[in-house]
Amino acid sequence: MAAKTKAQDIIDNNAVGEQKTPKRTNIPRTVFSKSYCPYCKATKSLLSEMGAKAYIIELDQVDDGAAIQDALEEMTHQRSVPNIFIAKKHIGGNSDLQGKKSQLPKMLQEAHAI
């Protein structure tokens, strides 16, 4: 349950740092990723090309990454990474993001992300 709360906190507040002292990054895009994943790299590349900064959580590099991934699966019904949120809305994975490429500039502008 703690991982689900942490995952939701990250989505809602872009919390970083110690769990007891989260800070807001004010970046309305969150990508749950794994550092070695080619689909995650494609997602991060696309967002970067569009001028959007994303708050990236590398699940393979945080202590409770597996628990957060389990919680995300429960919340979104998606186990795979990347698991992408824009303005707290679940977008899906890389193929979903790539499929929305033409809509992405508008989505990012509406989210004050670019």
Biopython code that builds the backbone (N, CA, C, O; Angstrom):
import numpy as np
from Bio.PDB.StructureBuilder import StructureBuilder

atoms = [
    (1, "MET", "N", (0.815, -1.197, 0.000)),
    (1, "MET", "CA", (0.000, 0.000, 0.000)),
    (1, "MET", "C", (0.864, 1.268, 0.000)),
    (1, "MET", "O", (0.495, 2.275, -0.604)),
    (2, "ALA", "N", (2.010, 1.212, 0.678)),
    (2, "ALA", "CA", (2.892, 2.379, 0.718)),
    (2, "ALA", "C", (3.393, 2.735, -0.673)),
    (2, "ALA", "O", (3.505, 3.914, -1.012)),
    (3, "ALA", "N", (3.694, 1.723, -1.479)),
    (3, "ALA", "CA", (4.175, 1.984, -2.839)),
    (3, "ALA", "C", (3.086, 2.627, -3.685)),
    (3, "ALA", "O", (3.369, 3.502, -4.502)),
    (4, "LYS", "N", (1.840, 2.198, -3.495)),
    (4, "LYS", "CA", (0.738, 2.786, -4.261)),
    (4, "LYS", "C", (0.574, 4.255, -3.886)),
    (4, "LYS", "O", (0.372, 5.108, -4.750)),
    (5, "THR", "N", (0.662, 4.538, -2.604)),
    (5, "THR", "CA", (0.575, 5.922, -2.149)),
    (5, "THR", "C", (1.727, 6.743, -2.716)),
    (5, "THR", "O", (1.529, 7.878, -3.149)),
    (6, "LYS", "N", (2.928, 6.173, -2.713)),
    (6, "LYS", "CA", (4.089, 6.886, -3.252)),
    (6, "LYS", "C", (3.930, 7.125, -4.746)),
    (6, "LYS", "O", (4.221, 8.219, -5.230)),
    (7, "ALA", "N", (3.471, 6.113, -5.483)),
    (7, "ALA", "CA", (3.262, 6.274, -6.924)),
    (7, "ALA", "C", (2.242, 7.371, -7.191)),
    (7, "ALA", "O", (2.450, 8.212, -8.066)),
    (8, "GLN", "N", (1.137, 7.371, -6.442)),
    (8, "GLN", "CA", (0.106, 8.394, -6.628)),
    (8, "GLN", "C", (0.651, 9.766, -6.261)),
    (8, "GLN", "O", (0.348, 10.754, -6.930)),
    (9, "ASP", "N", (1.454, 9.833, -5.204)),
    (9, "ASP", "CA", (2.083, 11.086, -4.799)),
    (9, "ASP", "C", (2.976, 11.638, -5.904)),
    (9, "ASP", "O", (2.962, 12.836, -6.186)),
    (10, "ILE", "N", (3.741, 10.763, -6.518)),
    (10, "ILE", "CA", (4.633, 11.181, -7.604)),
    (10, "ILE", "C", (3.816, 11.735, -8.761)),
    (10, "ILE", "O", (4.159, 12.768, -9.337)),
    (11, "ILE", "N", (2.738, 11.045, -9.096)),
    (11, "ILE", "CA", (1.873, 11.494, -10.192)),
    (11, "ILE", "C", (1.224, 12.832, -9.845)),
    (11, "ILE", "O", (1.209, 13.754, -10.660)),
    (12, "ASP", "N", (0.690, 12.928, -8.628)),
    (12, "ASP", "CA", (-0.041, 14.132, -8.226)),
    (12, "ASP", "C", (0.867, 15.328, -7.975)),
    (12, "ASP", "O", (0.532, 16.455, -8.340)),
    (13, "ASN", "N", (1.998, 15.088, -7.360)),
    (13, "ASN", "CA", (2.830, 16.190, -6.884)),
    (13, "ASN", "C", (4.220, 16.223, -7.473)),
    (13, "ASN", "O", (4.994, 17.136, -7.184)),
    (14, "ASN", "N", (4.555, 15.233, -8.303)),
    (14, "ASN", "CA", (5.926, 15.113, -8.793)),
    (14, "ASN", "C", (6.899, 15.140, -7.627)),
    (14, "ASN", "O", (7.916, 15.833, -7.668)),
    (15, "ALA", "N", (6.577, 14.373, -6.577)),
    (15, "ALA", "CA", (7.400, 14.342, -5.366)),
    (15, "ALA", "C", (8.754, 13.727, -5.660)),
    (15, "ALA", "O", (8.858, 12.728, -6.371)),
    (16, "VAL", "N", (9.778, 14.329, -5.111)),
    (16, "VAL", "CA", (11.129, 13.787, -5.229)),
    (16, "VAL", "C", (11.807, 13.870, -3.871)),
    (16, "VAL", "O", (11.298, 14.498, -2.942)),
    (17, "GLY", "N", (12.937, 13.241, -3.776)),
    (17, "GLY", "CA", (13.697, 13.286, -2.537)),
    (17, "GLY", "C", (13.171, 12.307, -1.516)),
    (17, "GLY", "O", (12.541, 11.311, -1.871)),
    (18, "GLU", "N", (13.418, 12.575, -0.276)),
    (18, "GLU", "CA", (12.995, 11.693, 0.801)),
    (18, "GLU", "C", (11.476, 11.662, 0.873)),
    (18, "GLU", "O", (10.807, 12.670, 0.641)),
    (19, "GLN", "N", (10.947, 10.499, 1.196)),
    (19, "GLN", "CA", (9.496, 10.353, 1.292)),
    (19, "GLN", "C", (8.910, 11.334, 2.301)),
    (19, "GLN", "O", (7.800, 11.831, 2.112)),
    (20, "LYS", "N", (9.645, 11.612, 3.367)),
    (20, "LYS", "CA", (9.127, 12.488, 4.410)),
    (20, "LYS", "C", (9.202, 13.958, 4.016)),
    (20, "LYS", "O", (8.494, 14.790, 4.585)),
    (21, "THR", "N", (10.054, 14.283, 3.047)),
    (21, "THR", "CA", (10.214, 15.677, 2.658)),
    (21, "THR", "C", (10.133, 15.831, 1.146)),
    (21, "THR", "O", (11.095, 16.262, 0.509)),
    (22, "PRO", "N", (8.978, 15.476, 0.568)),
    (22, "PRO", "CA", (8.879, 15.622, -0.884)),
    (22, "PRO", "C", (8.883, 17.096, -1.272)),
    (22, "PRO", "O", (8.452, 17.962, -0.511)),
    (23, "LYS", "N", (9.379, 17.353, -2.471)),
    (23, "LYS", "CA", (9.284, 18.706, -3.008)),
    (23, "LYS", "C", (8.585, 18.620, -4.353)),
    (23, "LYS", "O", (8.581, 17.572, -5.000)),
    (24, "ARG", "N", (8.014, 19.700, -4.753)),
    (24, "ARG", "CA", (7.331, 19.734, -6.042)),
    (24, "ARG", "C", (8.314, 20.181, -7.105)),
    (24, "ARG", "O", (9.062, 21.142, -6.925)),
    (25, "THR", "N", (8.297, 19.466, -8.212)),
    (25, "THR", "CA", (9.143, 19.870, -9.324)),
    (25, "THR", "C", (8.369, 20.730, -10.305)),
    (25, "THR", "O", (8.962, 21.388, -11.161)),
    (26, "ASN", "N", (7.041, 20.730, -10.184)),
    (26, "ASN", "CA", (6.174, 21.490, -11.075)),
    (26, "ASN", "C", (6.367, 21.104, -12.532)),
    (26, "ASN", "O", (6.193, 21.931, -13.428)),
    (27, "ILE", "N", (6.721, 19.868, -12.765)),
    (27, "ILE", "CA", (6.812, 19.341, -14.121)),
    (27, "ILE", "C", (5.606, 18.433, -14.319)),
    (27, "ILE", "O", (5.537, 17.373, -13.697)),
    (28, "PRO", "N", (4.653, 18.815, -15.168)),
    (28, "PRO", "CA", (3.412, 18.070, -15.278)),
    (28, "PRO", "C", (3.491, 16.796, -16.113)),
    (28, "PRO", "O", (2.457, 16.255, -16.504)),
    (29, "ARG", "N", (4.703, 16.305, -16.394)),
    (29, "ARG", "CA", (4.859, 15.049, -17.114)),
    (29, "ARG", "C", (5.675, 14.114, -16.262)),
    (29, "ARG", "O", (6.778, 14.459, -15.837)),
    (30, "THR", "N", (5.152, 12.944, -16.010)),
    (30, "THR", "CA", (5.871, 11.944, -15.236)),
    (30, "THR", "C", (6.005, 10.693, -16.089)),
    (30, "THR", "O", (5.034, 10.221, -16.681)),
    (31, "VAL", "N", (7.218, 10.165, -16.142)),
    (31, "VAL", "CA", (7.477, 8.932, -16.878)),
    (31, "VAL", "C", (8.118, 7.942, -15.914)),
    (31, "VAL", "O", (9.205, 8.184, -15.389)),
    (32, "PHE", "N", (7.437, 6.834, -15.690)),
    (32, "PHE", "CA", (8.015, 5.733, -14.932)),
    (32, "PHE", "C", (8.740, 4.878, -15.956)),
    (32, "PHE", "O", (8.132, 4.389, -16.908)),
    (33, "SER", "N", (10.031, 4.698, -15.762)),
    (33, "SER", "CA", (10.917, 4.168, -16.782)),
    (33, "SER", "C", (11.857, 3.134, -16.183)),
    (33, "SER", "O", (11.873, 2.920, -14.970)),
    (34, "LYS", "N", (12.634, 2.500, -17.036)),
    (34, "LYS", "CA", (13.787, 1.694, -16.623)),
    (34, "LYS", "C", (14.939, 2.122, -17.516)),
    (34, "LYS", "O", (14.777, 2.281, -18.726)),
    (35, "SER", "N", (16.089, 2.304, -16.917)),
    (35, "SER", "CA", (17.216, 2.926, -17.611)),
    (35, "SER", "C", (17.684, 2.156, -18.839)),
    (35, "SER", "O", (18.238, 2.757, -19.759)),
    (36, "TYR", "N", (17.479, 0.860, -18.875)),
    (36, "TYR", "CA", (17.961, 0.026, -19.982)),
    (36, "TYR", "C", (16.906, -0.221, -21.064)),
    (36, "TYR", "O", (17.196, -0.883, -22.060)),
    (37, "CYS", "N", (15.717, 0.287, -20.890)),
    (37, "CYS", "CA", (14.585, -0.024, -21.775)),
    (37, "CYS", "C", (14.611, 0.837, -23.044)),
    (37, "CYS", "O", (14.591, 2.064, -22.947)),
    (38, "PRO", "N", (14.656, 0.218, -24.233)),
    (38, "PRO", "CA", (14.680, 1.002, -25.473)),
    (38, "PRO", "C", (13.388, 1.787, -25.711)),
    (38, "PRO", "O", (13.423, 2.861, -26.311)),
    (39, "TYR", "N", (12.259, 1.269, -25.252)),
    (39, "TYR", "CA", (10.988, 1.990, -25.418)),
    (39, "TYR", "C", (10.957, 3.229, -24.522)),
    (39, "TYR", "O", (10.419, 4.270, -24.900)),
    (40, "CYS", "N", (11.539, 3.099, -23.340)),
    (40, "CYS", "CA", (11.647, 4.246, -22.438)),
    (40, "CYS", "C", (12.544, 5.316, -23.049)),
    (40, "CYS", "O", (12.243, 6.507, -22.974)),
    (41, "LYS", "N", (13.643, 4.885, -23.652)),
    (41, "LYS", "CA", (14.558, 5.832, -24.304)),
    (41, "LYS", "C", (13.854, 6.557, -25.443)),
    (41, "LYS", "O", (14.064, 7.754, -25.636)),
    (42, "ALA", "N", (13.019, 5.843, -26.204)),
    (42, "ALA", "CA", (12.272, 6.471, -27.302)),
    (42, "ALA", "C", (11.286, 7.506, -26.765)),
    (42, "ALA", "O", (11.124, 8.575, -27.353)),
    (43, "THR", "N", (10.633, 7.191, -25.655)),
    (43, "THR", "CA", (9.697, 8.130, -25.032)),
    (43, "THR", "C", (10.428, 9.379, -24.566)),
    (43, "THR", "O", (10.000, 10.497, -24.851)),
    (44, "LYS", "N", (11.522, 9.193, -23.854)),
    (44, "LYS", "CA", (12.287, 10.335, -23.339)),
    (44, "LYS", "C", (12.828, 11.178, -24.491)),
    (44, "LYS", "O", (12.871, 12.404, -24.396)),
    (45, "SER", "N", (13.236, 10.533, -25.564)),
    (45, "SER", "CA", (13.744, 11.240, -26.734)),
    (45, "SER", "C", (12.649, 12.085, -27.384)),
    (45, "SER", "O", (12.877, 13.246, -27.723)),
    (46, "LEU", "N", (11.462, 11.504, -27.556)),
    (46, "LEU", "CA", (10.354, 12.238, -28.169)),
    (46, "LEU", "C", (9.980, 13.456, -27.325)),
    (46, "LEU", "O", (9.803, 14.550, -27.861)),
    (47, "LEU", "N", (9.859, 13.274, -26.023)),
    (47, "LEU", "CA", (9.511, 14.401, -25.156)),
    (47, "LEU", "C", (10.586, 15.484, -25.224)),
    (47, "LEU", "O", (10.275, 16.675, -25.245)),
    (48, "SER", "N", (11.833, 15.070, -25.258)),
    (48, "SER", "CA", (12.940, 16.023, -25.353)),
    (48, "SER", "C", (12.907, 16.775, -26.682)),
    (48, "SER", "O", (13.104, 17.990, -26.713)),
    (49, "GLU", "N", (12.658, 16.059, -27.776)),
    (49, "GLU", "CA", (12.571, 16.690, -29.101)),
    (49, "GLU", "C", (11.475, 17.740, -29.149)),
    (49, "GLU", "O", (11.590, 18.731, -29.870)),
    (50, "MET", "N", (10.404, 17.524, -28.379)),
    (50, "MET", "CA", (9.281, 18.458, -28.378)),
    (50, "MET", "C", (9.512, 19.607, -27.404)),
    (50, "MET", "O", (8.675, 20.501, -27.281)),
    (51, "GLY", "N", (10.641, 19.580, -26.716)),
    (51, "GLY", "CA", (10.948, 20.645, -25.773)),
    (51, "GLY", "C", (10.302, 20.473, -24.417)),
    (51, "GLY", "O", (10.286, 21.407, -23.615)),
    (52, "ALA", "N", (9.775, 19.307, -24.152)),
    (52, "ALA", "CA", (9.108, 19.046, -22.879)),
    (52, "ALA", "C", (10.073, 18.372, -21.917)),
    (52, "ALA", "O", (10.727, 17.386, -22.260)),
    (53, "LYS", "N", (10.152, 18.908, -20.727)),
    (53, "LYS", "CA", (10.933, 18.253, -19.690)),
    (53, "LYS", "C", (9.999, 17.300, -18.959)),
    (53, "LYS", "O", (8.829, 17.607, -18.732)),
    (54, "ALA", "N", (10.529, 16.151, -18.597)),
    (54, "ALA", "CA", (9.716, 15.169, -17.885)),
    (54, "ALA", "C", (10.391, 14.805, -16.581)),
    (54, "ALA", "O", (11.618, 14.781, -16.485)),
    (55, "TYR", "N", (9.582, 14.523, -15.586)),
    (55, "TYR", "CA", (10.088, 13.984, -14.328)),
    (55, "TYR", "C", (10.186, 12.486, -14.531)),
    (55, "TYR", "O", (9.167, 11.809, -14.675)),
    (56, "ILE", "N", (11.403, 11.960, -14.544)),
    (56, "ILE", "CA", (11.652, 10.554, -14.856)),
    (56, "ILE", "C", (11.944, 9.794, -13.571)),
    (56, "ILE", "O", (12.805, 10.195, -12.788)),
    (57, "ILE", "N", (11.235, 8.708, -13.359)),
    (57, "ILE", "CA", (11.513, 7.795, -12.253)),
    (57, "ILE", "C", (12.074, 6.532, -12.883)),
    (57, "ILE", "O", (11.347, 5.804, -13.559)),
    (58, "GLU", "N", (13.347, 6.263, -12.672)),
    (58, "GLU", "CA", (13.971, 5.042, -13.189)),
    (58, "GLU", "C", (13.731, 3.935, -12.162)),
    (58, "GLU", "O", (14.435, 3.845, -11.156)),
    (59, "LEU", "N", (12.742, 3.104, -12.426)),
    (59, "LEU", "CA", (12.317, 2.100, -11.456)),
    (59, "LEU", "C", (13.403, 1.091, -11.118)),
    (59, "LEU", "O", (13.373, 0.486, -10.046)),
    (60, "ASP", "N", (14.360, 0.901, -12.016)),
    (60, "ASP", "CA", (15.460, -0.027, -11.736)),
    (60, "ASP", "C", (16.561, 0.623, -10.903)),
    (60, "ASP", "O", (17.552, -0.025, -10.566)),
    (61, "GLN", "N", (16.391, 1.893, -10.575)),
    (61, "GLN", "CA", (17.429, 2.597, -9.821)),
    (61, "GLN", "C", (16.937, 3.149, -8.486)),
    (61, "GLN", "O", (17.671, 3.860, -7.800)),
    (62, "VAL", "N", (15.701, 2.826, -8.116)),
    (62, "VAL", "CA", (15.180, 3.239, -6.807)),
    (62, "VAL", "C", (14.886, 1.993, -5.984)),
    (62, "VAL", "O", (14.508, 0.953, -6.523)),
    (63, "ASP", "N", (15.065, 2.111, -4.678)),
    (63, "ASP", "CA", (14.924, 0.951, -3.797)),
    (63, "ASP", "C", (13.576, 0.257, -3.914)),
    (63, "ASP", "O", (13.509, -0.973, -3.919)),
    (64, "ASP", "N", (12.512, 1.025, -4.006)),
    (64, "ASP", "CA", (11.176, 0.428, -4.036)),
    (64, "ASP", "C", (10.579, 0.419, -5.439)),
    (64, "ASP", "O", (9.358, 0.444, -5.597)),
    (65, "GLY", "N", (11.436, 0.384, -6.455)),
    (65, "GLY", "CA", (10.973, 0.413, -7.843)),
    (65, "GLY", "C", (10.035, -0.721, -8.199)),
    (65, "GLY", "O", (9.042, -0.504, -8.893)),
    (66, "ALA", "N", (10.333, -1.932, -7.735)),
    (66, "ALA", "CA", (9.466, -3.081, -8.045)),
    (66, "ALA", "C", (8.094, -2.897, -7.413)),
    (66, "ALA", "O", (7.078, -3.212, -8.032)),
    (67, "ALA", "N", (8.058, -2.392, -6.195)),
    (67, "ALA", "CA", (6.779, -2.164, -5.518)),
    (67, "ALA", "C", (5.994, -1.044, -6.208)),
    (67, "ALA", "O", (4.772, -1.128, -6.336)),
    (68, "ILE", "N", (6.695, -0.002, -6.650)),
    (68, "ILE", "CA", (6.022, 1.080, -7.380)),
    (68, "ILE", "C", (5.459, 0.545, -8.691)),
    (68, "ILE", "O", (4.345, 0.902, -9.075)),
    (69, "GLN", "N", (6.213, -0.302, -9.379)),
    (69, "GLN", "CA", (5.725, -0.879, -10.632)),
    (69, "GLN", "C", (4.489, -1.742, -10.380)),
    (69, "GLN", "O", (3.541, -1.705, -11.165)),
    (70, "ASP", "N", (4.489, -2.512, -9.299)),
    (70, "ASP", "CA", (3.306, -3.302, -8.935)),
    (70, "ASP", "C", (2.111, -2.388, -8.682)),
    (70, "ASP", "O", (0.998, -2.674, -9.124)),
    (71, "ALA", "N", (2.348, -1.290, -7.969)),
    (71, "ALA", "CA", (1.275, -0.340, -7.673)),
    (71, "ALA", "C", (0.750, 0.312, -8.948)),
    (71, "ALA", "O", (-0.457, 0.497, -9.104)),
    (72, "LEU", "N", (1.655, 0.659, -9.856)),
    (72, "LEU", "CA", (1.226, 1.252, -11.128)),
    (72, "LEU", "C", (0.365, 0.281, -11.922)),
    (72, "LEU", "O", (-0.611, 0.683, -12.555)),
    (73, "GLU", "N", (0.728, -0.996, -11.887)),
    (73, "GLU", "CA", (-0.082, -1.992, -12.591)),
    (73, "GLU", "C", (-1.492, -2.035, -12.012)),
    (73, "GLU", "O", (-2.471, -2.129, -12.752)),
    (74, "GLU", "N", (-1.587, -1.967, -10.695)),
    (74, "GLU", "CA", (-2.897, -1.966, -10.048)),
    (74, "GLU", "C", (-3.694, -0.713, -10.425)),
    (74, "GLU", "O", (-4.906, -0.781, -10.629)),
    (75, "MET", "N", (-3.010, 0.420, -10.515)),
    (75, "MET", "CA", (-3.671, 1.692, -10.799)),
    (75, "MET", "C", (-4.041, 1.858, -12.267)),
    (75, "MET", "O", (-5.097, 2.405, -12.585)),
    (76, "THR", "N", (-3.167, 1.383, -13.172)),
    (76, "THR", "CA", (-3.337, 1.682, -14.599)),
    (76, "THR", "C", (-3.621, 0.456, -15.458)),
    (76, "THR", "O", (-3.945, 0.581, -16.639)),
    (77, "HIS", "N", (-3.499, -0.729, -14.864)),
    (77, "HIS", "CA", (-3.633, -1.996, -15.599)),
    (77, "HIS", "C", (-2.541, -2.137, -16.657)),
    (77, "HIS", "O", (-2.713, -2.844, -17.650)),
    (78, "GLN", "N", (-1.430, -1.466, -16.436)),
    (78, "GLN", "CA", (-0.278, -1.548, -17.336)),
    (78, "GLN", "C", (0.946, -1.922, -16.514)),
    (78, "GLN", "O", (1.330, -1.196, -15.597)),
    (79, "ARG", "N", (1.547, -3.038, -16.839)),
    (79, "ARG", "CA", (2.745, -3.493, -16.119)),
    (79, "ARG", "C", (4.026, -2.966, -16.777)),
    (79, "ARG", "O", (5.035, -2.754, -16.104)),
    (80, "SER", "N", (3.975, -2.759, -18.078)),
    (80, "SER", "CA", (5.186, -2.415, -18.832)),
    (80, "SER", "C", (5.606, -0.964, -18.602)),
    (80, "SER", "O", (4.831, -0.126, -18.141)),
    (81, "VAL", "N", (6.856, -0.713, -18.942)),
    (81, "VAL", "CA", (7.382, 0.649, -18.938)),
    (81, "VAL", "C", (7.771, 1.003, -20.369)),
    (81, "VAL", "O", (8.116, 0.117, -21.151)),
    (82, "PRO", "N", (7.721, 2.260, -20.713)),
    (82, "PRO", "CA", (7.407, 3.385, -19.855)),
    (82, "PRO", "C", (5.915, 3.443, -19.527)),
    (82, "PRO", "O", (5.068, 2.962, -20.281)),
    (83, "ASN", "N", (5.633, 4.035, -18.401)),
    (83, "ASN", "CA", (4.267, 4.280, -17.969)),
    (83, "ASN", "C", (4.174, 5.796, -17.835)),
    (83, "ASN", "O", (4.776, 6.382, -16.936)),
    (84, "ILE", "N", (3.421, 6.426, -18.730)),
    (84, "ILE", "CA", (3.495, 7.873, -18.948)),
    (84, "ILE", "C", (2.234, 8.580, -18.464)),
    (84, "ILE", "O", (1.113, 8.125, -18.694)),
    (85, "PHE", "N", (2.450, 9.709, -17.786)),
    (85, "PHE", "CA", (1.359, 10.571, -17.340)),
    (85, "PHE", "C", (1.653, 11.989, -17.811)),
    (85, "PHE", "O", (2.785, 12.463, -17.711)),
    (86, "ILE", "N", (0.626, 12.661, -18.323)),
    (86, "ILE", "CA", (0.724, 14.083, -18.661)),
    (86, "ILE", "C", (-0.433, 14.768, -17.957)),
    (86, "ILE", "O", (-1.589, 14.390, -18.142)),
    (87, "ALA", "N", (-0.126, 15.771, -17.155)),
    (87, "ALA", "CA", (-1.129, 16.492, -16.372)),
    (87, "ALA", "C", (-1.989, 15.522, -15.566)),
    (87, "ALA", "O", (-3.212, 15.648, -15.523)),
    (88, "LYS", "N", (-1.340, 14.564, -14.936)),
    (88, "LYS", "CA", (-1.957, 13.549, -14.081)),
    (88, "LYS", "C", (-2.818, 12.549, -14.845)),
    (88, "LYS", "O", (-3.426, 11.671, -14.233)),
    (89, "LYS", "N", (-2.882, 12.665, -16.167)),
    (89, "LYS", "CA", (-3.681, 11.748, -16.979)),
    (89, "LYS", "C", (-2.778, 10.643, -17.509)),
    (89, "LYS", "O", (-1.717, 10.911, -18.072)),
    (90, "HIS", "N", (-3.208, 9.403, -17.324)),
    (90, "HIS", "CA", (-2.428, 8.266, -17.807)),
    (90, "HIS", "C", (-2.508, 8.212, -19.330)),
    (90, "HIS", "O", (-3.596, 8.126, -19.900)),
    (91, "ILE", "N", (-1.353, 8.263, -19.977)),
    (91, "ILE", "CA", (-1.273, 8.219, -21.437)),
    (91, "ILE", "C", (-1.097, 6.788, -21.913)),
    (91, "ILE", "O", (-1.644, 6.401, -22.945)),
    (92, "GLY", "N", (-0.336, 6.003, -21.165)),
    (92, "GLY", "CA", (-0.044, 4.621, -21.551)),
    (92, "GLY", "C", (1.451, 4.434, -21.679)),
    (92, "GLY", "O", (2.226, 4.967, -20.884)),
    (93, "GLY", "N", (1.854, 3.671, -22.688)),
    (93, "GLY", "CA", (3.268, 3.388, -22.916)),
    (93, "GLY", "C", (3.807, 4.138, -24.113)),
    (93, "GLY", "O", (3.176, 5.069, -24.614)),
    (94, "ASN", "N", (4.981, 3.726, -24.568)),
    (94, "ASN", "CA", (5.634, 4.400, -25.689)),
    (94, "ASN", "C", (4.790, 4.356, -26.957)),
    (94, "ASN", "O", (4.661, 5.370, -27.642)),
    (95, "SER", "N", (4.215, 3.205, -27.281)),
    (95, "SER", "CA", (3.416, 3.123, -28.516)),
    (95, "SER", "C", (2.199, 4.042, -28.435)),
    (95, "SER", "O", (1.779, 4.604, -29.447)),
    (96, "ASP", "N", (1.628, 4.199, -27.235)),
    (96, "ASP", "CA", (0.495, 5.121, -27.064)),
    (96, "ASP", "C", (0.953, 6.563, -27.277)),
    (96, "ASP", "O", (0.275, 7.347, -27.942)),
    (97, "LEU", "N", (2.103, 6.902, -26.709)),
    (97, "LEU", "CA", (2.638, 8.254, -26.868)),
    (97, "LEU", "C", (2.983, 8.534, -28.326)),
    (97, "LEU", "O", (2.648, 9.595, -28.853)),
    (98, "GLN", "N", (3.650, 7.586, -28.977)),
    (98, "GLN", "CA", (4.008, 7.752, -30.389)),
    (98, "GLN", "C", (2.747, 7.898, -31.243)),
    (98, "GLN", "O", (2.733, 8.661, -32.208)),
    (99, "GLY", "N", (1.688, 7.164, -30.886)),
    (99, "GLY", "CA", (0.422, 7.244, -31.616)),
    (99, "GLY", "C", (-0.269, 8.587, -31.463)),
    (99, "GLY", "O", (-1.093, 8.963, -32.296)),
    (100, "LYS", "N", (0.061, 9.309, -30.403)),
    (100, "LYS", "CA", (-0.525, 10.628, -30.150)),
    (100, "LYS", "C", (0.421, 11.757, -30.580)),
    (100, "LYS", "O", (0.231, 12.911, -30.195)),
    (101, "LYS", "N", (1.421, 11.423, -31.363)),
    (101, "LYS", "CA", (2.461, 12.390, -31.738)),
    (101, "LYS", "C", (1.879, 13.684, -32.309)),
    (101, "LYS", "O", (2.357, 14.772, -31.988)),
    (102, "SER", "N", (0.855, 13.572, -33.150)),
    (102, "SER", "CA", (0.275, 14.781, -33.747)),
    (102, "SER", "C", (-0.513, 15.598, -32.717)),
    (102, "SER", "O", (-0.634, 16.815, -32.856)),
    (103, "GLN", "N", (-1.042, 14.943, -31.696)),
    (103, "GLN", "CA", (-1.810, 15.629, -30.646)),
    (103, "GLN", "C", (-0.916, 16.112, -29.506)),
    (103, "GLN", "O", (-1.324, 16.937, -28.689)),
    (104, "LEU", "N", (0.296, 15.592, -29.464)),
    (104, "LEU", "CA", (1.185, 15.841, -28.333)),
    (104, "LEU", "C", (1.508, 17.320, -28.103)),
    (104, "LEU", "O", (1.475, 17.760, -26.954)),
    (105, "PRO", "N", (1.817, 18.107, -29.137)),
    (105, "PRO", "CA", (2.092, 19.529, -28.873)),
    (105, "PRO", "C", (0.935, 20.220, -28.151)),
    (105, "PRO", "O", (1.159, 20.981, -27.209)),
    (106, "LYS", "N", (-0.283, 19.962, -28.581)),
    (106, "LYS", "CA", (-1.451, 20.578, -27.940)),
    (106, "LYS", "C", (-1.600, 20.077, -26.505)),
    (106, "LYS", "O", (-1.861, 20.863, -25.594)),
    (107, "MET", "N", (-1.432, 18.757, -26.303)),
    (107, "MET", "CA", (-1.541, 18.189, -24.958)),
    (107, "MET", "C", (-0.512, 18.820, -24.025)),
    (107, "MET", "O", (-0.826, 19.167, -22.886)),
    (108, "LEU", "N", (0.712, 18.964, -24.511)),
    (108, "LEU", "CA", (1.777, 19.531, -23.692)),
    (108, "LEU", "C", (1.546, 21.015, -23.418)),
    (108, "LEU", "O", (1.832, 21.494, -22.320)),
    (109, "GLN", "N", (1.030, 21.748, -24.411)),
    (109, "GLN", "CA", (0.720, 23.164, -24.206)),
    (109, "GLN", "C", (-0.389, 23.325, -23.178)),
    (109, "GLN", "O", (-0.297, 24.175, -22.291)),
    (110, "GLU", "N", (-1.439, 22.513, -23.290)),
    (110, "GLU", "CA", (-2.550, 22.589, -22.341)),
    (110, "GLU", "C", (-2.099, 22.243, -20.926)),
    (110, "GLU", "O", (-2.658, 22.740, -19.949)),
    (111, "ALA", "N", (-1.090, 21.391, -20.825)),
    (111, "ALA", "CA", (-0.552, 21.004, -19.516)),
    (111, "ALA", "C", (0.528, 21.983, -19.046)),
    (111, "ALA", "O", (1.156, 21.770, -18.009)),
    (112, "HIS", "N", (0.740, 23.063, -19.819)),
    (112, "HIS", "CA", (1.795, 24.046, -19.523)),
    (112, "HIS", "C", (3.150, 23.360, -19.410)),
    (112, "HIS", "O", (3.969, 23.681, -18.549)),
    (113, "ALA", "N", (3.356, 22.403, -20.312)),
    (113, "ALA", "CA", (4.572, 21.598, -20.285)),
    (113, "ALA", "C", (5.620, 22.082, -21.276)),
    (113, "ALA", "O", (6.789, 21.707, -21.178)),
    (114, "ILE", "N", (5.213, 22.908, -22.223)),
    (114, "ILE", "CA", (6.182, 23.472, -23.172)),
    (114, "ILE", "C", (5.871, 24.947, -23.359)),
    (114, "ILE", "O", (6.558, 25.632, -24.116)),
]
sb = StructureBuilder()
sb.init_structure("model")
sb.init_model(0)
sb.init_chain("A")
sb.init_seg("    ")
for serial, (resi, resn, name, xyz) in enumerate(atoms, 1):
    if name == "N":
        sb.init_residue(resn, " ", resi, " ")
    sb.init_atom(name, np.array(xyz, "f"), 0.0, 1.0, " ", f" {name:<3s}", serial, name[0])
structure = sb.get_structure()
